[in-house]
C-alpha cells in the first residue's frame, strides 16, 4: 500500500465532527449503540473522546503511527 498524506484544516475537521455528531444523533434515535457496536468499540470510543477533551492528541505522520 502506498503512503498517502491527508491534510485537513481545523475548520474542515470541525465540519467532519459536526457531521459525525449529526449521524450519531440520528442513529441514537433509531437504534441502541449496544445494537450497532461491540462493547470494546464503545469503550475505546469513550476513551478517545476523553483524550480529545483533555487535549491528549498528537499529530499523525503516517498510517503506522496512527494504528500504534
N, CA, C and O atoms as CSV, one atom per row, in Angstrom:
chain,resi,resn,atom,element,x,y,z
A,1,UNK,N,N,0.855,-1.178,0.000
A,1,UNK,CA,C,0.000,0.000,0.000
A,1,UNK,C,C,0.897,1.236,0.000
A,1,UNK,O,O,1.854,1.315,0.769
A,2,UNK,N,N,0.587,2.179,-0.850
A,2,UNK,CA,C,1.367,3.411,-0.940
A,2,UNK,C,C,1.007,4.346,0.208
A,2,UNK,O,O,-0.125,4.367,0.690
A,3,UNK,N,N,1.999,5.116,0.629
A,3,UNK,CA,C,1.741,6.125,1.652
A,3,UNK,C,C,0.978,7.282,1.025
A,3,UNK,O,O,1.280,7.707,-0.090
A,4,UNK,N,N,-0.003,7.781,1.746
A,4,UNK,CA,C,-0.714,8.976,1.310
A,4,UNK,C,C,-0.763,9.945,2.472
A,4,UNK,O,O,-0.763,9.540,3.635
A,5,UNK,N,N,-0.803,11.206,2.155
A,5,UNK,CA,C,-0.884,12.243,3.180
A,5,UNK,C,C,-2.230,12.932,3.062
A,5,UNK,O,O,-2.633,13.361,1.981
A,6,UNK,N,N,-2.904,13.029,4.171
A,6,UNK,CA,C,-4.185,13.723,4.212
A,6,UNK,C,C,-4.019,14.936,5.103
A,6,UNK,O,O,-3.648,14.821,6.271
A,7,UNK,N,N,-4.295,16.084,4.547
A,7,UNK,CA,C,-4.246,17.303,5.333
A,7,UNK,C,C,-5.639,17.904,5.338
A,7,UNK,O,O,-6.288,18.016,4.298
A,8,UNK,N,N,-6.078,18.282,6.499
A,8,UNK,CA,C,-7.418,18.848,6.637
A,8,UNK,C,C,-7.310,20.041,7.580
A,8,UNK,O,O,-6.643,19.983,8.614
A,9,UNK,N,N,-7.969,21.100,7.204
A,9,UNK,CA,C,-7.917,22.300,8.030
A,9,UNK,C,C,-8.724,22.081,9.308
A,9,UNK,O,O,-9.562,21.184,9.391
A,10,UNK,N,N,-8.451,22.910,10.282
A,10,UNK,CA,C,-9.203,22.813,11.540
A,10,UNK,C,C,-10.682,23.066,11.286
A,10,UNK,O,O,-11.539,22.426,11.896
A,11,UNK,N,N,-10.981,23.996,10.388
A,11,UNK,CA,C,-12.377,24.308,10.063
A,11,UNK,C,C,-13.057,23.102,9.411
A,11,UNK,O,O,-14.191,22.767,9.755
A,12,UNK,N,N,-12.362,22.445,8.466
A,12,UNK,CA,C,-12.932,21.258,7.831
A,12,UNK,C,C,-13.093,20.119,8.831
A,12,UNK,O,O,-14.081,19.387,8.781
A,13,UNK,N,N,-12.142,19.964,9.728
A,13,UNK,CA,C,-12.244,18.928,10.755
A,13,UNK,C,C,-13.456,19.178,11.637
A,13,UNK,O,O,-14.154,18.236,12.011
A,14,UNK,N,N,-13.710,20.414,11.967
A,14,UNK,CA,C,-14.903,20.741,12.754
A,14,UNK,C,C,-16.165,20.341,11.992
A,14,UNK,O,O,-17.121,19.846,12.588
A,15,UNK,N,N,-16.168,20.557,10.670
A,15,UNK,CA,C,-17.306,20.161,9.853
A,15,UNK,C,C,-17.501,18.660,9.855
A,15,UNK,O,O,-18.628,18.175,9.949
A,16,UNK,N,N,-16.407,17.923,9.752
A,16,UNK,CA,C,-16.482,16.458,9.798
A,16,UNK,C,C,-17.031,16.015,11.143
A,16,UNK,O,O,-17.889,15.134,11.204
A,17,UNK,N,N,-16.549,16.612,12.213
A,17,UNK,CA,C,-17.017,16.247,13.545
A,17,UNK,C,C,-18.504,16.594,13.721
A,17,UNK,O,O,-19.239,15.846,14.365
A,18,UNK,N,N,-18.941,17.711,13.157
A,18,UNK,CA,C,-20.361,18.062,13.229
A,18,UNK,C,C,-21.206,17.052,12.460
A,18,UNK,O,O,-22.284,16.667,12.911
A,19,UNK,N,N,-20.714,16.625,11.299
A,19,UNK,CA,C,-21.440,15.620,10.518
A,19,UNK,C,C,-21.521,14.305,11.291
A,19,UNK,O,O,-22.560,13.647,11.311
A,20,UNK,N,N,-20.409,13.933,11.926
A,20,UNK,CA,C,-20.400,12.722,12.740
A,20,UNK,C,C,-21.434,12.829,13.864
A,20,UNK,O,O,-22.173,11.883,14.136
A,21,UNK,N,N,-21.472,13.986,14.504
A,21,UNK,CA,C,-22.416,14.190,15.611
A,21,UNK,C,C,-23.856,14.098,15.112
A,21,UNK,O,O,-24.712,13.521,15.782
A,22,UNK,N,N,-24.120,14.665,13.944
A,22,UNK,CA,C,-25.454,14.589,13.355
A,22,UNK,C,C,-25.846,13.138,13.087
A,22,UNK,O,O,-26.957,12.715,13.406
A,23,UNK,N,N,-24.927,12.388,12.500
A,23,UNK,CA,C,-25.186,10.969,12.227
A,23,UNK,C,C,-25.390,10.193,13.525
A,23,UNK,O,O,-26.276,9.343,13.615
A,24,UNK,N,N,-24.570,10.489,14.525
A,24,UNK,CA,C,-24.706,9.815,15.817
A,24,UNK,C,C,-26.077,10.112,16.430
A,24,UNK,O,O,-26.743,9.203,16.926
A,25,UNK,N,N,-26.493,11.356,16.398
A,25,UNK,CA,C,-27.799,11.721,16.958
A,25,UNK,C,C,-28.929,10.995,16.240
A,25,UNK,O,O,-29.877,10.533,16.875
A,26,UNK,N,N,-28.828,10.894,14.912
A,26,UNK,CA,C,-29.841,10.186,14.145
A,26,UNK,C,C,-29.883,8.709,14.521
A,26,UNK,O,O,-30.953,8.158,14.777
A,27,UNK,N,N,-28.714,8.072,14.552
A,27,UNK,CA,C,-28.665,6.644,14.864
A,27,UNK,C,C,-29.158,6.351,16.276
A,27,UNK,O,O,-29.781,5.316,16.515
A,28,UNK,N,N,-28.883,7.256,17.212
A,28,UNK,CA,C,-29.362,7.061,18.582
A,28,UNK,C,C,-30.884,7.028,18.645
A,28,UNK,O,O,-31.454,6.395,19.533
A,29,UNK,N,N,-31.543,7.701,17.714
A,29,UNK,CA,C,-32.998,7.729,17.697
A,29,UNK,C,C,-33.596,6.428,17.170
A,29,UNK,O,O,-34.721,6.069,17.518
A,30,UNK,N,N,-32.835,5.722,16.326
A,30,UNK,CA,C,-33.407,4.529,15.715
A,30,UNK,C,C,-32.822,3.222,16.235
A,30,UNK,O,O,-33.399,2.158,16.011
A,31,UNK,N,N,-31.678,3.284,16.931
A,31,UNK,CA,C,-31.062,2.040,17.425
A,31,UNK,C,C,-30.178,2.336,18.625
A,31,UNK,O,O,-29.572,3.403,18.723
A,32,UNK,N,N,-30.120,1.402,19.507
A,32,UNK,CA,C,-29.237,1.493,20.668
A,32,UNK,C,C,-27.794,1.269,20.222
A,32,UNK,O,O,-27.546,0.432,19.354
A,33,UNK,N,N,-26.826,2.006,20.805
A,33,UNK,CA,C,-25.423,1.743,20.483
A,33,UNK,C,C,-25.028,0.289,20.726
A,33,UNK,O,O,-24.165,-0.253,20.036
A,34,UNK,N,N,-25.665,-0.332,21.708
A,34,UNK,CA,C,-25.362,-1.732,22.005
A,34,UNK,C,C,-25.749,-2.651,20.857
A,34,UNK,O,O,-25.210,-3.750,20.724
A,35,UNK,N,N,-26.691,-2.198,20.024
A,35,UNK,CA,C,-27.092,-2.978,18.864
A,35,UNK,C,C,-26.156,-2.752,17.676
A,35,UNK,O,O,-26.029,-3.618,16.810
A,36,UNK,N,N,-25.508,-1.602,17.634
A,36,UNK,CA,C,-24.671,-1.239,16.499
A,36,UNK,C,C,-23.199,-1.598,16.681
A,36,UNK,O,O,-22.513,-1.918,15.710
A,37,UNK,N,N,-22.714,-1.547,17.915
A,37,UNK,CA,C,-21.278,-1.678,18.158
A,37,UNK,C,C,-20.979,-2.701,19.238
A,37,UNK,O,O,-21.816,-2.974,20.100
A,38,UNK,N,N,-19.795,-3.258,19.186
A,38,UNK,CA,C,-19.328,-4.162,20.240
A,38,UNK,C,C,-18.917,-3.336,21.458
A,38,UNK,O,O,-18.583,-2.158,21.338
A,39,UNK,N,N,-18.943,-3.963,22.617
A,39,UNK,CA,C,-18.593,-3.289,23.874
A,39,UNK,C,C,-17.182,-2.719,23.823
A,39,UNK,O,O,-16.937,-1.620,24.320
A,40,UNK,N,N,-16.250,-3.463,23.224
A,40,UNK,CA,C,-14.864,-2.996,23.147
A,40,UNK,C,C,-14.758,-1.706,22.338
A,40,UNK,O,O,-13.995,-0.806,22.687
A,41,UNK,N,N,-15.528,-1.626,21.257
A,41,UNK,CA,C,-15.515,-0.426,20.444
A,41,UNK,C,C,-16.066,0.761,21.217
A,41,UNK,O,O,-15.491,1.849,21.186
A,42,UNK,N,N,-17.183,0.553,21.912
A,42,UNK,CA,C,-17.794,1.636,22.682
A,42,UNK,C,C,-16.855,2.142,23.764
A,42,UNK,O,O,-16.769,3.348,23.995
A,43,UNK,N,N,-16.148,1.230,24.432
A,43,UNK,CA,C,-15.191,1.642,25.468
A,43,UNK,C,C,-14.048,2.437,24.837
A,43,UNK,O,O,-13.632,3.463,25.377
A,44,UNK,N,N,-13.552,1.976,23.720
A,44,UNK,CA,C,-12.484,2.700,23.025
A,44,UNK,C,C,-12.933,4.076,22.584
A,44,UNK,O,O,-12.163,5.035,22.647
A,45,UNK,N,N,-14.164,4.179,22.140
A,45,UNK,CA,C,-14.711,5.465,21.733
A,45,UNK,C,C,-14.796,6.412,22.913
A,45,UNK,O,O,-14.445,7.586,22.791
A,46,UNK,N,N,-15.255,5.920,24.049
A,46,UNK,CA,C,-15.318,6.767,25.257
A,46,UNK,C,C,-13.925,7.234,25.660
A,46,UNK,O,O,-13.737,8.395,26.025
A,47,UNK,N,N,-12.953,6.335,25.594
A,47,UNK,CA,C,-11.575,6.702,25.935
A,47,UNK,C,C,-11.045,7.759,24.971
A,47,UNK,O,O,-10.399,8.717,25.394
A,48,UNK,N,N,-11.314,7.590,23.686
A,48,UNK,CA,C,-10.840,8.549,22.687
A,48,UNK,C,C,-11.487,9.919,22.896
A,48,UNK,O,O,-10.811,10.943,22.796
A,49,UNK,N,N,-12.773,9.944,23.180
A,49,UNK,CA,C,-13.451,11.217,23.422
A,49,UNK,C,C,-12.875,11.915,24.641
A,49,UNK,O,O,-12.714,13.135,24.635
A,50,UNK,N,N,-12.563,11.162,25.686
A,50,UNK,CA,C,-11.971,11.742,26.895
A,50,UNK,C,C,-10.588,12.313,26.585
A,50,UNK,O,O,-10.240,13.387,27.073
A,51,UNK,N,N,-9.800,11.603,25.778
A,51,UNK,CA,C,-8.474,12.091,25.410
A,51,UNK,C,C,-8.560,13.389,24.612
A,51,UNK,O,O,-7.780,14.314,24.840
A,52,UNK,N,N,-9.500,13.458,23.686
A,52,UNK,CA,C,-9.673,14.674,22.888
A,52,UNK,C,C,-10.082,15.833,23.782
A,52,UNK,O,O,-9.556,16.937,23.638
A,53,UNK,N,N,-11.005,15.604,24.697
A,53,UNK,CA,C,-11.453,16.662,25.599
A,53,UNK,C,C,-10.319,17.171,26.482
A,53,UNK,O,O,-10.283,18.353,26.827
A,54,UNK,N,N,-9.393,16.289,26.849
A,54,UNK,CA,C,-8.255,16.672,27.680
A,54,UNK,C,C,-7.104,17.235,26.862
A,54,UNK,O,O,-6.094,17.660,27.424
A,55,UNK,N,N,-7.246,17.241,25.533
A,55,UNK,CA,C,-6.186,17.737,24.668
A,55,UNK,C,C,-5.029,16.762,24.527
A,55,UNK,O,O,-3.920,17.161,24.173
A,56,UNK,N,N,-5.276,15.505,24.798
A,56,UNK,CA,C,-4.231,14.485,24.728
A,56,UNK,C,C,-4.205,13.864,23.331
A,56,UNK,O,O,-4.445,12.668,23.166
A,57,UNK,N,N,-3.913,14.689,22.340
A,57,UNK,CA,C,-3.838,14.223,20.969
A,57,UNK,C,C,-2.449,14.499,20.414
A,57,UNK,O,O,-1.711,15.323,20.955
A,58,UNK,N,N,-2.102,13.824,19.359
A,58,UNK,CA,C,-0.810,14.060,18.719
A,58,UNK,C,C,-0.977,13.972,17.205
A,58,UNK,O,O,-1.881,13.304,16.703
A,59,UNK,N,N,-0.091,14.654,16.491
A,59,UNK,CA,C,-0.143,14.648,15.038
A,59,UNK,C,C,0.316,13.294,14.517
A,59,UNK,O,O,1.296,12.727,14.999
A,60,UNK,N,N,-0.389,12.798,13.551
A,60,UNK,CA,C,-0.051,11.519,12.937
A,60,UNK,C,C,0.780,11.805,11.690
A,60,UNK,O,O,0.359,12.557,10.811
A,61,UNK,N,N,1.960,11.199,11.623
A,61,UNK,CA,C,2.852,11.393,10.485
A,61,UNK,C,C,2.599,10.376,9.382
A,61,UNK,O,O,2.791,10.674,8.203
A,62,UNK,N,N,2.165,9.162,9.766
A,62,UNK,CA,C,1.917,8.121,8.779
A,62,UNK,C,C,0.926,7.123,9.367
A,62,UNK,O,O,0.605,7.184,10.554
A,63,UNK,N,N,0.447,6.211,8.536
A,63,UNK,CA,C,-0.568,5.265,8.982
A,63,UNK,C,C,-0.061,4.370,10.097
A,63,UNK,O,O,-0.807,4.019,11.011
A,64,UNK,N,N,1.224,3.997,10.018
A,64,UNK,CA,C,1.796,3.146,11.075
A,64,UNK,C,C,1.698,3.839,12.433
A,64,UNK,O,O,1.410,3.190,13.438
A,65,UNK,N,N,1.936,5.148,12.469
A,65,UNK,CA,C,1.797,5.901,13.725
A,65,UNK,C,C,0.342,5.902,14.187
A,65,UNK,O,O,0.062,5.865,15.386
A,66,UNK,N,N,-0.567,5.945,13.243
A,66,UNK,CA,C,-1.992,6.020,13.569
A,66,UNK,C,C,-2.468,4.747,14.263
A,66,UNK,O,O,-3.264,4.816,15.200
A,67,UNK,N,N,-1.999,3.607,13.823
A,67,UNK,CA,C,-2.512,2.350,14.383
A,67,UNK,C,C,-1.762,1.877,15.611
A,67,UNK,O,O,-2.149,0.881,16.222
A,68,UNK,N,N,-0.702,2.567,15.983
A,68,UNK,CA,C,0.064,2.147,17.177
A,68,UNK,C,C,-0.571,2.633,18.443
A,68,UNK,O,O,-0.059,2.369,19.531
